[in-house]
Amino acid sequence: MAKTAWIERNNKKAATVKKYAALRAELKAKKDYAGLAKLPRNASPVRVVNRCSMSGRRHGYLRKFACSRLTFREAALSGLIPGVTKASW
């Protein structure tokens, strides 16, 4: 499990991105790159990291299920994810 501070920091970045989204879009449309540079660093959506919704892990993240490969495997084997079964041939 990721430290709570890392998860909270990422949530704070996501909130900042949401706050400045309209202003960023406006500045980009005007091609005002000096104005974009004056915005906070965390206002850029690139700085937000995809994290597992259950464990907070950032590596091995599956976008379709919004969790890491480890929690996906545990949930799938437990039958918590509908439509996902273990392969057998």
C-alpha positions in Angstrom: 0.0 0.0 0.0 1.3 3.4 -0.9 1.8 6.0 1.8 -1.2 8.1 2.5 0.9 11.2 1.9 1.5 10.2 -1.8 -2.1 9.5 -2.4 -3.2 12.8 -0.9 -0.5 14.7 -2.8 -1.9 13.2 -6.0 -5.4 14.1 -5.1 -4.3 17.7 -4.4 -2.6 17.8 -7.9 -5.9 16.5 -9.5 -7.8 19.3 -7.7 -5.4 21.9 -9.0 -5.7 20.6 -12.5 -9.5 20.8 -12.3 -9.3 24.3 -10.9 -7.1 25.7 -13.7 -8.5 23.6 -16.6 -10.6 26.4 -18.1 -7.9 29.0 -17.8 -5.3 26.6 -19.3 -7.5 25.9 -22.3 -8.1 29.6 -22.8 -4.4 30.4 -22.7 -3.6 27.5 -25.0 -6.2 28.7 -27.5 -4.6 32.2 -27.5 -1.1 30.6 -27.7 -0.1 32.7 -24.7 2.8 30.5 -23.5 4.1 33.2 -21.1 0.8 33.1 -19.3 0.9 29.3 -19.2 4.3 29.4 -17.7 3.0 31.6 -14.8 0.5 29.0 -13.8 1.4 26.6 -11.0 3.3 23.5 -12.0 0.7 21.2 -10.6 -1.9 22.8 -12.9 -0.6 20.6 -15.7 -2.5 17.4 -16.2 0.7 15.5 -17.0 1.7 15.7 -13.4 -1.2 13.7 -12.1 -0.4 10.0 -11.8 -2.8 7.1 -12.3 -3.0 5.2 -9.0 -4.8 2.1 -8.0 -8.1 2.9 -6.3 -7.6 0.2 -3.7 -3.9 0.1 -2.9 -2.6 3.4 -4.2 0.1 1.6 -6.3 1.2 3.6 -9.4 3.1 0.9 -11.3 1.2 -1.9 -13.2 -1.9 0.2 -13.4 -4.7 -1.1 -15.6 -6.8 1.8 -17.0 -9.8 -0.2 -17.9 -10.3 -1.4 -14.3 -8.6 1.6 -12.5 -6.5 -0.7 -10.3 -3.0 -2.3 -10.3 -2.3 -5.7 -11.7 -2.0 -7.2 -8.2 -5.3 -6.0 -6.9 -6.9 -6.8 -10.2 -5.7 -10.4 -9.9 -7.0 -10.8 -6.4 -10.4 -9.3 -7.2 -10.7 -11.3 -10.4 -9.9 -14.6 -8.6 -12.4 -13.7 -5.9 -15.1 -13.1 -8.5 -15.5 -9.4 -7.6 -15.1 -8.2 -11.2 -18.0 -9.2 -13.4 -17.2 -10.9 -16.7 -13.6 -11.7 -15.8 -12.7 -15.3 -15.6 -9.4 -17.2 -15.4 -8.2 -18.4 -18.7 -8.1 -22.2 -19.3 -7.5 -24.1 -22.5 
